[in-house]
Amino acid sequence: MTTRRGLIGLAIVSILVIGIVFLGSVPQATAETLSFKTFNHMTKMEAVPIPDVEGHVVGVIVREGVTVFENGELAWHKVTQNFDMIKGAGTVDSYFVCTFLDGSTFMVHTKGAVQATPQGASSAKTAGDIIGGTGRFQGIKGTMTVSAKMLPPVKGELGPKTLAEHSLVYTLPGK
């Protein structure tokens, strides 16, 4: 019985040592943070009024614009948003695709809320997950948060232009 307990104890210790050595030899992905700013305008909008309360609309918006990264790199982005708002405040569900000069992309799905002010300006906060990437972002995983301010539209514009700050926390697979 004592011999059996000793063998079981030795087996457990051996498994732990092998596990520690194995885990210590596997390179761990380190999350990186990439901060950037975007400026965009509406290129398409379809809104449908909902007659339950005054000012209720649902619809789809497409926004396009420039992305400026903290390291000076530039990219183009396109955002497709579904919205449900009452008098300028409500929810938004967005797909953000960022395309770099080398053709690499990353894509993020975010959800959040839009707040309206009496002056007509509004702001939004969204957060979500990276859903894919190509080129140098192949295999990317992570999350993104966004804080945006909308500039009131001028005559002839489909809707407000948006200035936003983004934080992408991501990992890439090891090479």
Backbone torsions as a table, in degrees:
resi	resn	phi	psi	omega
1	MET	NA	-43.0	-180.0
2	THR	-66.8	-38.8	178.7
3	THR	-64.0	-40.8	-179.6
4	ARG	-64.1	-44.0	177.6
5	ARG	-62.3	-39.6	178.7
6	GLY	-63.9	-41.1	178.9
7	LEU	-67.7	-38.9	178.2
8	ILE	-65.0	-44.6	178.0
9	GLY	-61.5	-43.0	178.1
10	LEU	-62.9	-40.7	178.7
11	ALA	-63.8	-42.8	179.4
12	ILE	-63.9	-45.7	179.2
13	VAL	-62.7	-41.2	179.3
14	SER	-62.1	-44.1	178.8
15	ILE	-62.3	-43.3	178.7
16	LEU	-62.2	-44.5	-179.2
17	VAL	-64.0	-45.7	179.2
18	ILE	-62.0	-41.7	179.0
19	GLY	-62.6	-43.5	179.2
20	ILE	-64.9	-43.8	179.3
21	VAL	-63.8	-45.1	-179.5
22	PHE	-63.1	-48.0	-179.4
23	LEU	-66.3	-34.1	179.2
24	GLY	-71.1	-23.9	-178.5
25	SER	-90.3	-12.7	179.0
26	VAL	-85.6	123.6	178.8
27	PRO	-65.7	130.1	-179.4
28	GLN	-90.3	137.3	176.6
29	ALA	-71.1	131.6	178.9
30	THR	-104.3	126.6	179.8
31	ALA	-68.9	137.7	176.2
32	GLU	-115.6	154.7	177.0
33	THR	-116.0	131.8	178.4
34	LEU	-123.0	117.0	179.0
35	SER	-102.2	140.7	179.1
36	PHE	-156.3	164.9	179.1
37	LYS	-120.6	148.7	176.9
38	THR	-128.0	152.3	172.6
39	PHE	-136.1	125.6	-177.9
40	ASN	-145.5	169.7	176.9
41	HIS	-136.1	161.1	179.2
42	MET	-76.2	132.1	174.7
43	THR	-108.5	-20.1	177.4
44	LYS	-149.3	148.1	174.2
45	MET	-155.3	136.8	173.1
46	GLU	-133.6	117.9	-178.8
47	ALA	-125.1	139.5	179.8
48	VAL	-124.4	123.3	177.8
49	PRO	-70.5	143.0	175.5
50	ILE	-112.1	122.1	-170.9
51	PRO	-81.7	16.2	-178.6
52	ASP	-73.2	-40.1	176.6
53	VAL	-140.5	159.0	-179.7
54	GLU	-63.5	132.9	175.5
55	GLY	82.0	11.4	-179.0
56	HIS	-87.8	123.2	176.8
57	VAL	-137.0	148.4	171.4
58	VAL	-126.1	154.6	179.5
59	GLY	175.7	-167.0	-178.3
60	VAL	-131.3	138.5	177.6
61	ILE	-127.3	142.3	168.6
62	VAL	-117.5	128.7	178.5
63	ARG	-120.9	145.3	176.1
64	GLU	-137.3	148.4	179.9
65	GLY	-179.2	-167.7	-175.4
66	VAL	-98.6	148.2	176.3
67	THR	-119.4	129.8	179.7
68	VAL	-120.7	116.8	-178.1
69	PHE	-89.0	157.4	-176.9
70	GLU	-61.6	-23.0	178.3
71	ASN	-88.5	4.8	178.5
72	GLY	93.1	-9.4	179.1
73	GLU	-66.7	145.4	179.6
74	LEU	-114.8	151.5	176.0
75	ALA	-151.4	169.0	177.0
76	TRP	-109.1	144.8	176.9
77	HIS	-133.4	156.4	176.3
78	LYS	-134.6	131.7	-178.5
79	VAL	-122.8	127.8	174.1
80	THR	-111.0	123.6	-174.8
81	GLN	-125.8	136.6	166.7
82	ASN	-99.0	137.4	-180.0
83	PHE	-134.5	155.5	175.1
84	ASP	-141.1	106.2	-172.3
85	MET	-133.5	149.7	172.4
86	ILE	-122.6	116.4	-179.1
87	LYS	51.4	44.8	174.5
88	GLY	84.3	0.6	178.4
89	ALA	-123.2	142.8	178.7
90	GLY	165.4	-148.4	-175.4
91	THR	-112.6	155.3	178.3
92	VAL	-140.9	140.0	179.6
93	ASP	-125.3	115.4	-169.0
94	SER	-123.5	149.2	169.2
95	TYR	-118.7	120.4	-175.8
96	PHE	-111.7	123.0	177.4
97	VAL	-121.0	122.1	-178.4
98	CYS	-111.1	124.6	-178.1
99	THR	-116.9	123.7	-177.6
100	PHE	-90.3	165.8	-179.0
101	LEU	-60.8	-28.7	178.5
102	ASP	-83.8	1.5	179.3
103	GLY	92.5	-9.9	177.7
104	SER	-66.2	148.9	178.5
105	THR	-137.3	158.2	161.6
106	PHE	-135.6	150.0	-176.8
107	MET	-127.1	138.2	-176.7
108	VAL	-133.8	140.0	173.9
109	HIS	-109.7	119.3	179.9
110	THR	-123.9	158.3	173.9
111	LYS	-134.9	150.1	178.9
112	GLY	-176.4	-159.9	-174.5
113	ALA	-129.4	147.8	175.4
114	VAL	-112.5	133.2	177.1
115	GLN	-110.9	141.8	177.9
116	ALA	-108.9	155.3	175.3
117	THR	-121.6	158.8	178.6
118	PRO	-60.0	-25.5	-179.7
119	GLN	-77.8	-6.5	179.2
120	GLY	97.2	-17.5	176.5
121	ALA	-76.1	150.2	177.1
122	SER	-138.7	169.2	178.6
123	SER	-139.3	162.0	-179.5
124	ALA	-140.9	148.5	172.3
125	LYS	-131.0	126.4	178.9
126	THR	-135.3	162.0	176.9
127	ALA	-153.7	150.8	178.8
128	GLY	-175.3	-166.4	-173.4
129	ASP	-111.7	146.1	172.5
130	ILE	-70.3	131.4	-177.6
131	ILE	-110.6	-3.4	177.0
132	GLY	168.4	172.6	178.0
133	GLY	-163.2	161.1	176.8
134	THR	-132.4	168.7	180.0
135	GLY	59.7	-131.0	-178.2
136	ARG	-67.3	-9.7	177.5
137	PHE	-104.3	14.4	177.5
138	GLN	-59.5	127.8	179.3
139	GLY	83.4	7.0	-178.8
140	ILE	-61.4	144.0	176.2
141	LYS	-139.0	149.6	176.8
142	GLY	151.7	-159.2	-175.5
143	THR	-136.6	164.4	176.3
144	MET	-141.3	140.4	171.7
145	THR	-118.3	148.4	-176.8
146	VAL	-136.6	137.3	172.5
147	SER	-126.8	117.7	-173.0
148	ALA	-125.4	150.3	173.4
149	LYS	-124.0	137.5	179.2
150	MET	-103.5	136.1	175.5
151	LEU	-92.9	133.3	-179.1
152	PRO	-55.3	138.0	-178.3
153	PRO	-67.9	150.2	173.9
154	VAL	-100.3	165.6	-176.9
155	LYS	-52.8	131.0	178.9
156	GLY	94.8	-12.9	178.8
157	GLU	-87.3	147.5	177.7
158	LEU	-65.8	-32.5	-177.3
159	GLY	-175.9	-171.4	-175.3
160	PRO	-67.6	148.2	168.5
161	LYS	-80.6	157.4	-176.7
162	THR	-127.3	133.2	169.6
163	LEU	-109.8	128.4	-175.9
164	ALA	-140.5	150.4	173.0
165	GLU	-112.5	132.0	-176.1
166	HIS	-121.8	149.6	171.7
167	SER	-132.9	116.8	-179.2
168	LEU	-106.2	119.7	176.7
169	VAL	-109.8	117.7	-169.0
170	TYR	-145.5	164.7	170.0
171	THR	-131.9	151.5	174.9
172	LEU	-119.9	149.1	179.4
173	PRO	-65.3	150.1	179.6
174	GLY	-64.8	150.5	-179.8
175	LYS	-86.6	NA	NA
